[in-house]
Amino acid sequence: MQYFEVVLENGHMGAGNSYAAKRYLKGSDMISVISKVRSLPRIKKRHTIEAVNSIRPITREEYIKGKLVELKNPHLFRVWGGYRCPICGERFRDIFSFRRHVEKYGAHLLMQVK
């Protein structure tokens, strides 16, 4: 399993408007990671490869640290009707229960780095 840092074009802000967001994914190769990108929420031009601005392989430690940063931004995991945990897939209706849930993963991931 390899780890990748992917810079994506996120949107739903209107035509021509977007922002770049770093996501940290794992997969067997770059092609499998690009196919995973299509299922992520808030991706602009999801049906094409144009959503991916850059992709680069990283180490496991960089991946874990990046995931911790990702978990602090609940906007990345907002889906219709609430929030979806990127680790277990569980759905939450409000941001407070979502944050409480991902905090336990943050502590667990930190222990893996050390």
C-alpha positions as CSV (number, residue, x, y, z in Angstrom):
1,M,0.0,0.0,0.0
2,Q,1.3,3.4,-0.9
3,Y,0.4,6.9,0.4
4,F,-0.3,10.0,-1.6
5,E,-0.9,13.7,-1.1
6,V,-3.5,14.9,-3.7
7,V,-4.3,18.5,-4.3
8,L,-7.8,18.7,-5.6
9,E,-10.0,21.4,-7.0
10,N,-13.0,21.7,-4.6
11,G,-16.0,23.8,-5.4
12,H,-19.8,24.1,-5.6
13,M,-19.1,27.8,-5.6
14,G,-20.4,28.5,-9.1
15,A,-18.8,28.3,-12.5
16,G,-15.1,29.1,-12.6
17,N,-14.9,29.4,-8.8
18,S,-13.0,26.9,-6.7
19,Y,-10.4,26.4,-4.1
20,A,-7.5,24.0,-3.7
21,A,-7.7,21.4,-0.9
22,K,-5.0,18.8,0.1
23,R,-6.3,15.3,0.7
24,Y,-4.3,12.3,1.9
25,L,-5.2,9.0,0.4
26,K,-3.8,5.5,0.2
27,G,-3.9,3.1,-2.6
28,S,-2.0,0.5,-4.6
29,D,-1.0,3.1,-7.3
30,M,-1.9,6.6,-8.6
31,I,-4.6,5.3,-10.8
32,S,-6.5,3.7,-7.9
33,V,-6.1,6.9,-5.9
34,I,-7.6,8.9,-8.8
35,S,-10.6,6.6,-8.9
36,K,-11.1,7.1,-5.2
37,V,-11.1,10.9,-5.7
38,R,-14.3,10.6,-7.7
39,S,-16.2,9.4,-4.7
40,L,-15.1,12.3,-2.4
41,P,-17.6,15.1,-1.6
42,R,-17.1,18.7,-2.8
43,I,-14.9,17.8,-5.8
44,K,-15.3,20.0,-8.8
45,K,-15.3,18.3,-12.2
46,R,-15.6,14.9,-10.5
47,H,-16.2,13.1,-13.8
48,T,-12.8,14.1,-15.3
49,I,-9.2,14.0,-14.2
50,E,-9.2,17.8,-14.2
51,A,-10.2,17.7,-10.5
52,V,-6.7,16.6,-9.6
53,N,-4.2,19.5,-9.6
54,S,-1.3,17.4,-8.4
55,I,-0.5,14.0,-6.8
56,R,2.7,12.9,-5.2
57,P,3.8,9.8,-3.2
58,I,4.5,10.5,0.5
59,T,5.7,8.5,3.5
60,R,3.4,6.9,6.1
61,E,4.3,9.5,8.7
62,E,3.4,12.3,6.3
63,Y,0.1,10.5,5.5
64,I,-0.8,10.2,9.2
65,K,0.1,13.9,10.0
66,G,-1.9,15.0,6.9
67,K,-5.0,12.9,8.0
68,L,-4.8,14.7,11.4
69,V,-4.9,18.1,9.6
70,E,-7.8,16.9,7.4
71,L,-9.8,15.8,10.4
72,K,-9.7,19.3,11.8
73,N,-11.5,20.6,8.7
74,P,-15.1,19.3,8.9
75,H,-16.0,21.2,5.7
76,L,-14.1,18.5,3.7
77,F,-16.5,15.8,5.0
78,R,-19.8,17.5,4.7
79,V,-22.3,15.5,2.7
80,W,-26.1,15.8,2.2
81,G,-27.8,15.6,5.5
82,G,-24.7,16.0,7.8
83,Y,-21.1,14.8,8.0
84,R,-19.4,11.5,7.0
85,C,-16.4,10.2,8.9
86,P,-13.5,9.6,6.4
87,I,-12.2,6.7,8.5
88,C,-15.2,4.5,9.4
89,G,-17.9,6.0,7.1
90,E,-20.3,6.7,9.9
91,R,-22.7,9.6,9.3
92,F,-23.5,12.4,11.8
93,R,-26.3,15.1,11.6
94,D,-24.5,17.8,13.5
95,I,-20.9,19.1,13.7
96,F,-20.6,18.6,17.4
97,S,-21.1,14.9,17.4
98,F,-18.9,14.6,14.3
99,R,-16.0,16.5,16.0
100,R,-16.4,14.4,19.1
101,H,-16.2,11.2,17.0
102,V,-13.1,12.2,15.0
103,E,-11.2,13.4,18.1
104,K,-10.8,9.8,19.1
105,Y,-9.3,9.0,15.8
106,G,-6.9,11.9,16.1
107,A,-5.5,10.5,19.4
108,H,-5.3,7.1,17.8
109,L,-3.4,8.3,14.8
110,L,-1.0,10.4,16.9
111,M,0.0,7.2,18.8
112,Q,0.8,5.5,15.5
113,V,3.2,8.3,14.5
114,K,5.3,8.1,17.7
